[in-house]
């Protein structure tokens, strides 16, 4: 059996390695919480997973946090129209989905006297969604549709800094490569 002598220098080196190892082992792994990750990054990660019958809601600041299991919420510390425009651009880049836009019927009846600046918002909203398939329905009707859909399908809510009543925009996703007409033709063939 051999005798091993450990020098002070070797002890110092071992102690240094232990210290470095413990420091690295105890350091937190940088995982950003969901809210700290940018909403854009989260949206882009989820879009490939979303499809026909999923919803994306771009909502005002007073929109309540949901308890429904199928609803995921993000927070975008930005104006609603900026978030809507970005979201629609990202949807357009995906070849599997297309948007069906819903707006609140109540928005059409709000005037400058009730909400100063509302006409500017309506004009800007129309600039963003004017050419798309837009359906105007009463506010409560949207929630009935979303409640029904979220029991089976995911709904993504992006809450914004918007403080204009009834300004939220609701996007039902539809299949981009299969139309209603083709589905009807298929059903007739069957």
N, C-alpha and C positions, 0 to 999 in steps of 0.2 A: 504494500500500500504506500502511496506517495503522500508526502506532506505538502500541503499547499500553503504558501504564504501569500497573504494579500497585503499589498502595500497601501499606504494612505492615498496614493494617487489613484489606484484601482477602486478604492472605496469611494473616492470623490466622483469618479467617472460613473460608477454604478448608481450613486445617489442622484447624479445629474440625470441619467436615463430614467430612473424611477420618477423623478419630479416631472420630466417632460411627458412621460407616459400618463401619469395621473392627471396632469393638466389637460392633455388631449382627451382623456377618457371622461373627465368631468365637465368639459366645455359643452355647452348646449349646441346641438346640431341646428343650424339655422333653417328652421321651417317657418315660412311666413304664414301667419294666420290667414284664413280666408279673406277677411276684410282688408288685410294689408296687401294682398296680391291685387294687382290692378283689375278692375272690372272688365277691361278690354281683354286681358289675358284669360280671365275666367270664361268670358263669352266665347272666345275663339276656341277654347278647349272643349266647351260643351256643344257648340254648333254641329260638329260632325256626328254627335250622338243623337241630336234632335231630329225629328222627322215629322211625317204626316200626323196630324192631330195633337202635336205638342204646341204649347203657347209660349210666347215671349211678351211680357208686359213691360212697357216703359211708363213708369208711374210718377205721380207728383209726390211731394214730400210728406203729405198727410196720409198717404196710403198705409193701411195698417199691416203690421207684421202678421203673417198667416200661420195658423197651426196645422193646416192641412198637410198631410204627409208628402204629397206629390208636388209641393211648391218649394222651390229654392229661391232665396232672395240674395241679391247683390246690392251694393250701394255704390253709386257713381256720384261723386261730388262735383257734378256738372249740371248744366242746363238740360232740360228734357229734349229739346230739339237736336242738340248736339249728339246726345246718346242715341236718339232715334235714327238720325242720319247715319251714324257709324254702324249701328246694328243692321239697318237695311242694306248698307254696302257689304257687310260681311255675309248676310244671307244671300245676296246676289252673287257673291263669289263661290257659293256652294251650289253644285249642280243637282242636288237632290231635294232641295226645298225652295218654296216660293211663298211670299207672304200674302195673307188675306188680312187687311187692316180693318180694325173696328175703332170707331171713335164714339164718344158719348153724344147722344142727341141733345142733351142739355147745353152743350158748348155752343150750339147754333143759336140759342136763345139768350145767351149772356151778352150784354151790351157794354159800351164804354162807361155808362152810368153805374152799372153794377161792379165792373172790374176795369178800371182805367188801364189802357194798353192792350185790351183783349183783341182788338181788331188787328193790331200788329202781330200778335201771336197767331191768330187764325190765318192771316196772310202767309206767315212764315211756315206754318204747319202745312198749308196747301202747297207751298213750294217744295216741301220735302216729300209729301205723299200723293200729290196731285194726279200722277199718271198711274198709280197703282189701283188695285181692286179695293175700294174703300166702302165699308158698310157702316151706316150710322144707326145706332140703336140706343134705347134708353140705358142709362148707367147700370141699373139693377139687372137688366137682361144679360149684360156682359158677365156679371158675377155668377149668374145661373149657369151660363155656358161653361165658364172656367171651373166652377165647382164640380159640374158633371164630368168634364174632361180630366180634371186632376185626380179623380178616383182611379183612373186607369193609366193616365199619361202625365209625364212631367210638365210642369209649368215653371218657367224661369221669370222671375220678377226682378227688374232693375229699377231700383228706387233712385230718384234724382233730386236735385235741389229746387225743382219747380214748385212755385206757390200760387199757381192759377187753378181755380176749381174746374173740375171736369176736363182737364187738359191731358189726362193719361191717354196713351195709345196702346191698343191691345192687338197683338199679332198672332193670328192662328196660322200655323205652318201647314202647308199643303205639299203634296208631292210635285216636284218640278218636271219630272220626266213622264208623268202619267196624268192625263187630263180627265175631267169629268165626262167629256164626250167619249173618250176611249173606254172609260169604265162602263158607260151605258152600252156602247157597241159590244163590249165583251159580255155583258149580262144578257144581251139579246141573242148572242151566239150560243150561250149556254142553255 
